[in-house]
Structure formats: structure tokens, C-alpha cells
Amino acid sequence: MQRTTAFLRLAATGLLLSIATLSSAADLESGTHLIKQSWSQESNYPRPYFVHLPQLAKSKPLPVLVFLHGNGGNAEGAMRGFVNKHPKIAQQYLLVFPEGYQKSWNIVSERSRADDISFVEAVVRAVVSHDNASNEKVSLLGVSNGAALVNAFMIESDLSVVHNCITAVSPLNAYQFDGKHFRARGKDNAYRQQVKPQLGRRLLNISGTQDHLVPYLGGPSPVIPAKDGKLTFVDAEESTYLWAKAMGYQGRKFNSATSQDASVEVFSYLNGDVVHFKVNGEGHGAFRAIDQEKLLQFLRH
């Protein structure tokens, strides 16, 4: 595996980035790559992201899919699991797997205090600078804590190259949406700043009706910590409706599915640009119940 290091300095965030070992025209290779970042817990800390390229790439440049693992996971393990479970996607996409600090992403009261949005932005910029990576319609896919970071990215980031977002088993939490406004995390994780998410992004949310970690109907998680006790979540269907409105939808909230495929009820807004999969009978592993064809159908739009 080739090991490369990318550096970027952003004074406001302490993030370091500069393309050092590869020119922007070179092809990105499978393997481990690094971005160095400084924040309250670390200084000049090398943060890895793993890249997986198809063995026989039929096209160039390849569309990019960035996968954000859940709490307690790691990038390399997530890569192995995703590639094994989704071979068709792995043969069509340049896959990128960033790693959360201390196996977590900085949402409300998690272990990480890093500026993870800037980290993901730096990863995306580094990846799409290469000839074999498309700089159009990059996709983000997060599971659990990683999905919470995708929500945060949609709220806070203006990186327009990111187009498709998939959040598995984590709708909005009550810090990200306070009942009236979307809110940015801020340096002290106080979520004081009201923001309007960037228009033009697409969202697919996947949630299980029997999820006992992130309740489908909303309310406090029995496990996930927050500053005032346990982290409260927005109802999964309501969360999707809020995102549809943020992306320009002006109609009513759907109280029943627009279509159904076996145990999966589909709530589709904006001609399929904002979609919710209600996975009946599944818990926090609901993402595993969605086959890759359904994911590809959304990603190819």
C-alpha cells in the first residue's frame, strides 16, 4: 500500500492541508493516506483515511463515496465490511473511509473534540484533486454516529461538491434542530448559532422501527450521552420532512408511505431528492437490511 500525506492549514480551525507528495494530476491509489490536524486534544495529529479503488475500473474519473463509521468503529474495519457487503458499489465507486478520533465523531458529548467537518472537507478536497476521482456529486454515507456527522455536514458545510448524503440509523438530534432552527455545533459544542443549510443536496435517511438506541419516534436515547443527560432525537419521519423543507419542499408532511418494498416503507419528497426508508422490524442494524441496489438507485440520481 502506498502511504501519502496531505497537509492543509486553516487558521480558524487548526487544520493543516497541503498536497505534498502527489501532484494534483496524479491518480489516487488504494491504501492509507493522512491529513494532519490540531485541536484541543491533539497537536499536528495524523488522521488517517483509507481509499479503496475497484480492481478493474471501467471508467475514469470514478464517482466518490465517503463512508463514515459509527461510534466504536474504525475506518479500516468499516472498509472491509462495506466492500464485502456491497461488491457492486465497490466496483463502481472510489471509496473513502475517514477515521474518527478515539473511534468517534464530534457530536454533542462524544469523545472526539476535533473539527470533524473540516477534516471531512479536507479529505474530500484531497481526494477529488486526483485525475481518477470525479469532482462532481461526491456522496457521503454515515452510520449511527457517522450519520450524525453527515447531518452536521449538511447543516454547516458549504462544500458544494458534496451532493448525495445518506444517514443510516441517526436522524437529526435536538441539538442540531431545536424545534425551529437548524444549529451549528460551534467551537464549544454549545449549538448556539442558527444556520440555513445549503440548498441543492439530496438526502436518504434509513431508520429501523425497533431501534432501542436511537428511538424511531424520537425522544431521548437510553444510552447516548448529552450535556443534560441523554441525547434526544427528532422523530425519524419528522426529521426527513424537516430536511425536505430545508431543501425547498413546500407541501405537507406525509403521514403514510408513498411506496413500499417488502418491509421497507418509502417516504419520498422532491421527486426522490429527499427520501426516508422506514425499515419495519429492524433495530440499530437497519442499514444492513437495505440491499445495494436500493442504495445505488439513490446514488445514481
WOCOR-V870268 format. One record per run of one state. SS is the DSSP state (~ for helix, > for strand, _ for the rest). FROM is the first residue (numbers start at 1). TO is the last residue. Records with the same first field share a line. If there is no record, write none. Layout:
SS: FROM-TO, FROM-TO
This chain:
_: 1-3, 9-9, 11-14, 16-16, 20-30, 40-41, 53-61, 69-74, 86-86, 91-92, 99-100, 104-115, 129-132, 134-137, 144-144, 157-161, 169-172, 174-176, 178-181, 185-192, 196-201, 209-218, 227-228, 234-235, 247-258, 262-263, 273-273, 280-285, 290-291, 300-301
>: 4-8, 10-10, 15-15, 17-19, 31-39, 42-52, 62-68, 93-98, 133-133, 138-143, 162-168, 173-173, 177-177, 182-184, 193-195, 202-208, 219-226, 229-233, 259-261, 264-269, 274-279
~: 75-85, 87-90, 101-103, 116-128, 145-156, 236-246, 270-272, 286-289, 292-299
